[in-house]
């Protein structure tokens, strides 16, 4: 939730890979802002044979992004 003066923005909706919109439920005003990524979660652990994957989720909408995690040494 974001607040600017009299508006309380919430209910994030993904616009694209970089941005989302937030809406003020009192008046339906909207703002667009950049995603705010969390710390991420390893979804596939890396091994010495294969890279892993880490998924980040925006804290204000449902957007996700994926990052490759380097192989680990023996």
Residue pairs with C-beta under 8 A, 6 or more apart in sequence:
1 8
1 9
1 10
2 8
2 9
2 10
2 22
2 31
2 33
2 60
3 9
4 31
7 24
7 26
7 27
7 29
7 31
8 24
8 25
8 26
9 22
9 23
9 24
9 29
9 30
9 31
10 22
10 23
10 24
10 25
11 22
11 23
11 25
12 20
12 21
12 22
12 58
12 60
12 61
12 62
13 20
13 21
13 22
13 23
13 61
14 20
14 58
14 61
14 62
14 63
15 21
15 32
17 63
17 65
18 34
18 35
19 32
19 33
19 34
19 35
20 32
20 33
20 35
20 58
20 60
20 61
20 63
21 30
21 31
21 32
22 30
22 31
22 33
22 60
23 29
23 30
24 30
33 60
35 58
35 60
35 61
35 63
35 65
36 58
36 59
36 60
37 56
37 57
37 58
37 59
37 65
38 56
38 57
38 58
38 59
39 56
40 54
40 55
40 56
40 67
41 54
41 55
41 56
41 57
42 52
42 53
42 54
42 69
43 52
43 53
43 54
43 55
44 52
44 53
44 69
45 52
45 69
46 52
46 69
46 70
46 71
46 72
47 71
47 72
48 71
48 72
48 73
48 74
49 71
50 71
51 68
51 69
51 70
51 71
52 68
52 69
52 70
53 66
53 67
53 68
53 69
54 66
54 67
54 68
54 69
55 64
55 65
55 66
55 67
56 64
56 65
56 66
56 67
57 63
57 64
58 64
